[in-house]
Amino acid sequence: MKTLIINGSPHKDGDTSFFINEILKNIDAKVISPYFMNFSDCVDCLYCVCGKCKFKDEVSKVFEEIDKYDNIIVATPLYFNQPTGKLMSFFSRTQVFFNSKKELKRKNGFVVVVGGGDMVVNSSDAEKTIRIMLLGLNVKVLSYVRSLNTSKVKAFQDKKAKDELYEMIDLIKKEKN
């Protein structure tokens, strides 16, 4: 089974990267990072009704190959209790699948959210947003990893989140068999 990890973090060595690196130690996966991709935001031009996006960029290339993947993992820090803006811009481009009514094969989804800061961190809004964003790729979310106190406990020290991560990895490996 092929796995795609979509990294919503702008930091190459942050808390989100810790989880991605742990996944990569256990599962063969391709990682893409919207922060380091060259792409245009969706402008709701409705060109996609014909089944293709008017923009020919790195996101188009990812979506041309999206049905090669069986699992999609979205890993993102939370900014104001939501996924990062660049990640949301990336997913805005799934309009091509909604508007063209193109059917994609069903994929398993997994979500890793990381948050800290001095305000109350709540991942439920972000998780709902990510589930909605993944609908355009025909992804059903099966599990979550939540590390929500990283200003006090770094991700690599978060026992509960690491337990959730290894449960997620085991689930992906089990789906493979």
Backbone as a ProteinNet text record, in pm:
[ID]
protein_1_A
[PRIMARY]
MKTLIINGSPHKDGDTSFFINEILKNIDAKVISPYFMNFSDCVDCLYCVCGKCKFKDEVSKVFEEIDKYDNIIVATPLYFNQPTGKLMSFFSRTQVFFNSKKELKRKNGFVVVVGGGDMVVNSSDAEKTIRIMLLGLNVKVLSYVRSLNTSKVKAFQDKKAKDELYEMIDLIKKEKN
[TERTIARY]
85.4	0	88.8	53.3	131.9	74.4	165	124.9	183.4	99.7	140.6	124.4	229.5	223.2	222.2	122.6	113.4	151	266.4	322.7	281	198.3	151	241	356.7	444.2	547.2	576.5	684.8	821.5	825	949.7	1002.1	1126	1184.1	1222.3	1240.3	1281.5	1195	1068.3	980	910	811.4	737.2	661.5	604	533.7	631.3	750.5	852.7	893.2	892.3	923.3	829.4	699.2	601.2	619.4	642.7	664	786.5	893.9	1015.2	993.5	913.8	882.1	801	708.5	630.3	723.5	814.9	905.5	1002.3	1027.9	1112.6	1040.5	908	826.9	749.1	727.4	644.1	711.1	711.3	761	654.2	690.7	593.5	662.4	584.3	630.5	579.7	665.3	627.5	626.1	517.3	513.4	489.3	544.3	533.3	484.2	354.4	301.9	379.6	440.2	516	633.4	680.6	797.7	762.8	633	586.7	549	559.9	519.7	381.5	280.1	145.2	56.7	-50.6	-149.6	-266.8	-324.2	-444.7	-562.8	-663.5	-787.4	-849.4	-896.4	-961	-1109.1	-1161.8	-1302.1	-1345.2	-1259.6	-1288.8	-1383.9	-1405.8	-1493	-1442.7	-1318.7	-1258.3	-1258.7	-1250.6	-1240.2	-1366.7	-1476.8	-1597.9	-1568.9	-1471.7	-1434.7	-1344.9	-1305.7	-1226.1	-1079.1	-1036.7	-896.4	-889.3	-783	-758.8	-687.5	-718.8	-651.6	-504.7	-468.4	-329.3	-253	-139.7	-50.9	71.8	68.3	175.1	198.8	270.7	306.3	185.2	82.3	-38	-107.1	-112.8	-172.4	-102.2	31.1	108.2	74.7	59.9	23	-114.2	-210	-346.2	-357.5	-270.9	-271.1	-234.1	-159.8	-113.9	-184.3	-285.6	-344.5	-403.5	-454.8	-514	-410.6	-282.2	-178	-163	-218.7	-201.9	-322.5	-292.4	-396.9	-420.8	-316.9	-323.2	-275.6	-344.5	-301.2	-294.2	-176.6	-155.3	-138.2	-217.5	-202.5	-142.6	-27.5	40.2	57.8	7.7	13.1	19.3	95.1	80	-53.6	-99.2	-222.8	-187.6	-248.4	-237.2	-377.1	-396.3	-528.2	-627.8	-582	-663.5	-710.1	-639.3	-671.4	-544.2	-559.9	-442.7	-376.5	-252	-181.4	-247.9	-232.2	-291.8	-243.5	-116.3	-61.7	-122.6	-144.8	-208.9	-353	-423.1	-561.2	-564.1	-466.4	-458.4	-435.2	-347.5	-322.1	-453.5	-525.8	-649.1	-762	-754.3	-858.8	-861.8	-750.7	-742	-816	-865.8	-945.4	-1081.4	-1108.4	-1231.1	-1242.2	-1128	-1129.9	-1205.5	-1198.6	-1268.7	-1416	-1444.8	-1584.4	-1659.9	-1604.3	-1675.6	-1685.3	-1588.1	-1592.7	-1666	-1693.4	-1758.6	-1676.2	-1544.3	-1454.9	-1445.9	-1467.6	-1461.8	-1319.8	-1273.6	-1143.1	-1163.1	-1063	-1073.8	-1070.8	-1133.5	-1137.3	-998	-959.2	-829.8	-849.5	-755	-754.8	-684.1	-736.3	-677.3	-633.8	-528.8	-473.4	-432.1	-455.2	-432.1	-341	-239	-148.5	-157.3	-201.1	-209.7	-120.4	-51.6	45.7	16.9	5.1	-24.2	39.3	64.6	120.8	76.3	164	130.6	71.7	34.2	-15.4	-167.3	-235.2	-381.1	-430.4	-558.5	-616.4	-605.7	-548.3	-535.6	-641.7	-723.9	-832.1	-821.4	-807.3	-787.4	-916.1	-1030.7	-1154.1	-1193.1	-1176.4	-1208.9	-1115.2	-987.2	-889.5	-917.6	-950.4	-979.3	-1099.8	-1201.1	-1319.9	-1280.6	-1202.6	-1157.6	-1078.5	-988.6	-907.1	-994.7	-1090.7	-1182.3	-1256.5	-1302.9	-1373.5	-1278.6	-1155.2	-1058.6	-1028.7	-1023.3	-990.8	-1105.7	-1227.6	-1341.7	-1319.8	-1258.9	-1235.2	-1143.3	-1065.5	-974.4	-1028.6	-1154.6	-1222.2	-1146.3	-1114.7	-1038.8	-1130.4	-1127.9	-1198.7	-1094.5	-1104.1	-1007.3	-1033.3	-925.8	-935.4	-878.8	-778.2	-723	-651.4	-629	-568.6	-451.9	-356.2	-249.3	-257	-260.8	-274.7	-164.8	-85.1	15.1	-15.1	-84.6	-146.7	-91.2	27.3	84.5	234.4	271.6	413.4	492.6	425.7	501.1	555.9	496.4	542.3	604.5	550.4	599.3	625.7	752.2	787.4	728.6	705.2	640.4	711.8	844.4	917.9	904.4	852.9	831.3	685.5	596.6	452.5	414.6	410.5	386.3	251.9	147.5	14.1	13.5	71.8	75.1	159.9	271.4	355.6	281.7	204.7	123.1	21.5	-44.6	-140.3	-69.7	51	127.3	158.4	206.6	242.3	118.5	5.3	-121.3	-159	-139.8	-168.8	-77.9	49.4	145.3	105.3	68.5	25.1	-99.2	-192	-312.9	-279.2	-187.7	-147.1	-80.9	5.3	70.5	-30.1	-131.8	-234.3	-318.2	-347.7	-424	-347.9	-216.8	-130.3	-146.7	-172.1	-180.9	-316.5
-119	0	123.8	219.6	342.5	449.7	524.3	626.3	760.4	863	1001.3	1077.5	1147.6	1234.6	1378.3	1454	1595.4	1673.8	1737.6	1809	1955.9	1998.5	2135.8	2233.3	2187.8	2272.8	2347.3	2472.8	2545.7	2515.5	2437.3	2410.2	2271.9	2266.1	2138	2050.3	2108.2	2029.8	2056.5	2084.9	2115.3	1992.1	2016.2	1907.9	1822	1884.1	1807.4	1714.6	1764.5	1682.8	1562.2	1576.8	1461.8	1346.3	1374.3	1268.6	1212.1	1299.7	1253.3	1162.6	1201.6	1120	984.3	980.6	852.7	764	823.9	747	689.2	773	729.6	619.9	611.6	502.8	368	372.8	251.7	218.1	318.8	300.2	371	305.6	369.1	468.1	593.3	695.9	808.4	877.4	998.6	1117.8	1217.4	1337.6	1455.5	1531.2	1658.8	1768.2	1885.5	1998.1	2120.7	2151.9	2267.6	2397	2414.3	2537.1	2553.5	2443.1	2448.1	2413.3	2419.4	2393.4	2525.1	2526.8	2642.7	2613.9	2681.7	2659.8	2781.7	2784.8	2892.5	2846.4	2940.1	2910.8	2895.1	2820.6	2812.6	2952.6	2991	3121.3	3105.6	2984	2954	3002.1	2974.9	3017.3	2921.7	2805	2699.1	2632.6	2659.7	2587.5	2437.6	2402.3	2262.3	2181.2	2246.4	2173.1	2075.9	2111.7	2024.1	1909.3	1904.4	1794.6	1824.8	1944.7	1982.8	2122.8	2147.9	2280.5	2366.2	2494.7	2582	2603.2	2580.7	2596.8	2466.4	2478	2363.2	2384.9	2330.3	2354.5	2228.9	2242.7	2126.3	2056.7	2131.8	2069.2	1985.8	2036.3	1959.4	1825.3	1826.4	1702.1	1604.6	1655.6	1568.9	1508	1588.1	1539.2	1444.4	1458.6	1364.4	1223.8	1214.9	1085.8	1042.4	1114.6	1092.3	952.4	894.2	761.6	649.7	682.7	582.5	550.5	636.9	622.6	554.8	471.4	403.3	472.5	540.3	610.4	753.6	844.8	983.7	1027	1075.5	1127.3	1278	1352.7	1497.3	1528.8	1594.6	1633.3	1784.1	1850	1996.1	2053.2	2162.1	2238.4	2312.4	2354.9	2433.3	2579.9	2662.3	2807.2	2858.6	2915.7	2959.6	2843.8	2725.5	2604.3	2554.7	2590.1	2544.5	2496.4	2418	2382	2509.1	2497.3	2614	2664.8	2793.4	2855.1	2793.9	2762.3	2703.9	2566.4	2489.9	2359.9	2377	2476.5	2498.8	2546.3	2626.7	2667.8	2547.4	2457.9	2334.7	2258.4	2238.1	2159.8	2233.4	2365.8	2437.5	2391	2340.2	2294	2161.4	2096.7	1975.7	2009.6	2138.8	2180.4	2108.4	2078.4	2011.9	1879.2	1811.2	1683.8	1704.5	1803.7	1833.9	1881.6	1980.3	2043	1956.3	1870.8	1784.9	1654.1	1629.8	1506.4	1382.8	1402.6	1291.8	1201	1072.7	977.7	926.9	936.1	884.1	758.1	670.6	551.3	592.2	510.6	535.3	517.2	609.9	605.1	613.8	557.1	568.3	697.4	764.6	889.7	883.6	960.1	968.4	1112.9	1163.5	1304.5	1318.1	1402.7	1435.9	1586	1628.2	1770.9	1802.3	1914.3	1955.1	2099.9	2127.2	2264.1	2297.6	2422.3	2470.5	2614	2694.9	2835.3	2858.9	2983.3	3023.3	3022.5	2997.8	2995.8	2851.8	2833.6	2699.6	2638.2	2520.6	2451.5	2343	2351.1	2257.1	2208.4	2079.4	2028.1	1990.8	1994.8	1945.7	2028	2158.6	2239.9	2207.8	2195.1	2162.2	2024	1929.3	1794.2	1793.5	1869.7	1879.8	1942.7	2049.5	2114.4	2016.9	1941.6	1846	1736.1	1685.1	1582.9	1636.3	1761.1	1820.9	1835.9	1881	1897.5	1763.3	1656.7	1525.7	1462.2	1511.8	1457.5	1466.6	1576.2	1594	1489.5	1421.7	1317.6	1177.4	1170.4	1046.3	971	1044.4	989.6	978.1	861.9	841.8	836.5	928.6	937.1	823.7	747.1	633	660	748.8	776	910.1	952.7	1082.9	1068.2	1157.4	1175.1	1320.5	1344.2	1480.3	1509.1	1608.9	1657.4	1805.1	1837.1	1969.1	2056.5	2026.4	2107.2	2126.2	2148.3	2146.4	2265.7	2368	2477.3	2436.2	2330.3	2280.4	2141.4	2058.8	1922.2	1903.9	1891.6	1874.6	1743.6	1738.4	1622.1	1491.5	1492.4	1368.5	1322.3	1410.3	1375.4	1343.8	1363.5	1347.7	1199.4	1131.2	986.6	950.5	1022.6	991.2	1004.9	1112.1	1132.6	1025.5	988.5	883.2	749.3	721.2	598.9	601	716.1	728.5	709.5	764.2	751.9	605.8	531.1	391.9	305.5	341.7	274.7	302.3	427.1	463.5	386.1	380.7	307.8	160.2	100.7	-39.8	-57.6	35.9	28.8	34.2	122.2	131.6	2.3	-52.6	-179.2	-292.3	-293.4	-396.6	-384.7	-260.3	-237.4	-289.2	-289.5	-332.8	-482.8	-559.7	-706.4	-753.3
0	0	0	-81.2	-90.5	1.2	63.5	159.8	120.2	127.3	103.8	234.3	274	391.2	340.8	381.9	346.8	471.6	466	580.6	574.6	668.7	671.6	744.9	788.4	869.3	784.6	821.3	755.1	816.1	923.1	995.2	960.8	917.6	877.3	995.5	1113.1	1228.6	1351.4	1332.3	1444.3	1499.6	1583.4	1647.6	1545.8	1443.9	1340.6	1269.4	1241.5	1174.9	1258.3	1390.3	1475.5	1441.7	1434.5	1406.6	1265.9	1169.9	1032.1	1024.4	1090.3	1088.7	1155.2	1261.6	1325.8	1231.3	1159	1061.3	955.2	904.6	798.4	843.4	973.5	1025.1	1017.1	1009.3	1016.1	889.4	804.7	685.4	568.1	453.8	332.4	284.9	272.1	233.7	158.6	78.2	11	92.9	112.3	187.1	90.7	95.3	24.9	127.3	101	194.1	118.8	130	57.8	79.9	198.6	223.4	127.4	73.5	-13.1	-157.4	-190.2	-326.3	-393.1	-522.5	-601.3	-660.5	-607.3	-659.5	-637	-714.1	-703	-616.7	-544.3	-467.7	-562.6	-519	-595.8	-601.2	-718.9	-735	-772.6	-758	-785.4	-924.1	-1023.4	-1161.1	-1231.1	-1173.6	-1224.2	-1352.1	-1389.5	-1501.4	-1472.5	-1344.8	-1304.7	-1333.9	-1368.4	-1403.6	-1518.3	-1603.3	-1715.9	-1671.6	-1545.3	-1495	-1475.9	-1509.5	-1492.7	-1433.9	-1361.4	-1305.5	-1409.4	-1411	-1507.4	-1474.8	-1347.8	-1307.6	-1332.5	-1393.2	-1415.8	-1328.8	-1209.2	-1112.5	-1029.4	-920.5	-839.5	-776.1	-742.1	-686.5	-794.2	-915.5	-1025.6	-1041.3	-1031.3	-1044.7	-932.5	-810.5	-697.8	-723.5	-765.5	-784.8	-903.9	-1003	-1115.9	-1069.3	-960.2	-909.1	-781.2	-739	-606.9	-590.6	-699.1	-686.6	-680	-684.9	-663.7	-514.8	-430.6	-286.1	-222.8	-123.5	-46.6	86.5	135.6	264.3	245.7	311.6	314.4	459.9	497.9	632.5	620.8	695.9	703.5	839.1	839	962.9	962.2	1065.6	1066.1	1207.2	1222.2	1345.7	1339.7	1453.9	1460.4	1477.4	1395.8	1408.4	1437.9	1554.4	1599.2	1591.6	1636.9	1642.1	1505.2	1399.7	1264.3	1194.7	1086.4	1007	953.1	913.1	859.8	731.6	705.9	587.3	457.4	449.2	326.3	300.6	406.6	391.9	342.5	396.7	352.6	207.1	166.4	26.1	-64.2	-21.3	-96.1	-115	-5.7	-13.7	-84.2	-94.8	-169.3	-314.1	-360.4	-498.4	-522.2	-416	-437.5	-499.2	-517.4	-588.4	-722.5	-784.1	-914.6	-906.5	-792.5	-778.7	-742.8	-658.2	-624.8	-748.8	-817.8	-928.7	-1053	-1076.6	-1195.2	-1166.6	-1038.2	-994.2	-1030.5	-1044.4	-1073.7	-952.1	-974.9	-864.2	-845.8	-725.1	-688.2	-605.6	-606.5	-522.6	-375.3	-292.8	-148.5	-89.8	-2	64.6	215.6	288.4	434.1	472.7	573	617.9	763.6	790.7	925.2	947.8	1067.3	1095.8	1217.6	1201.4	1310.8	1332.1	1450.7	1481.5	1600.7	1589.4	1691.4	1728.7	1857.7	1899.5	2032.8	2050.9	2176.9	2197.9	2245.5	2266.6	2402.6	2425.9	2557.5	2568.3	2455.7	2462.2	2467.4	2491.2	2496	2357.1	2349.4	2221.6	2215.6	2112.6	2091.5	1947.5	1927.5	1792.5	1720.9	1787.6	1724.4	1601.2	1605.4	1487.9	1372.2	1400.6	1295.9	1237.8	1323	1275.2	1183.1	1217.6	1131	997.1	1000.8	877.5	790.5	851.3	775.1	715.3	792.7	738	616.4	623.3	509.9	391	416.5	308.2	241.7	318.8	264.3	186.4	207.5	133.6	-17.7	-62	-205.2	-263.8	-178.6	-225.2	-193.9	-148.1	-112.6	-3.1	102.1	214.1	336.1	397.8	524.4	635.7	730.9	840.1	939.6	966.7	1057.4	1195.8	1205.3	1338.7	1344.6	1468	1496.1	1593.3	1578.2	1675.8	1717.6	1849.1	1900.7	2003.3	1973	2069	2088.3	2196.6	2207.9	2320.3	2364	2472.1	2447.9	2321.7	2285.2	2337.7	2386.3	2447.7	2584.3	2641.5	2771.4	2761.1	2672.5	2653.2	2503.9	2467	2326.4	2274.4	2144.8	2083.2	2117.7	2114.5	2140.3	2285.3	2374.2	2515	2545.9	2449.6	2469.6	2458.5	2573	2573.8	2511.2	2545.5	2491.9	2339.6	2288.5	2143.2	2074.6	2136.9	2078.6	2077.4	2183	2184.6	2070.6	2051.1	1940.2	1806	1795.3	1670.7	1639.3	1737.2	1711.7	1687	1747.6	1714.6	1569	1524.5	1386	1289.8	1321.1	1237.3	1228.2	1341.7	1341.8	1255.7	1262	1181.3	1031.6	994.3	853.9	809.7	892.5	858.1	846.6	933.5	929.8	802.3	761.7	638.9	517.5	529	419	393.2	499.7	485.8	442.7
[MASK]
+++++++++++++++++++++++++++++++++++++++++++++++++++++++++++++++++++++++++++++++++++++++++++++++++++++++++++++++++++++++++++++++++++++++++++++++++++++++++++++++++++++++++++++++++

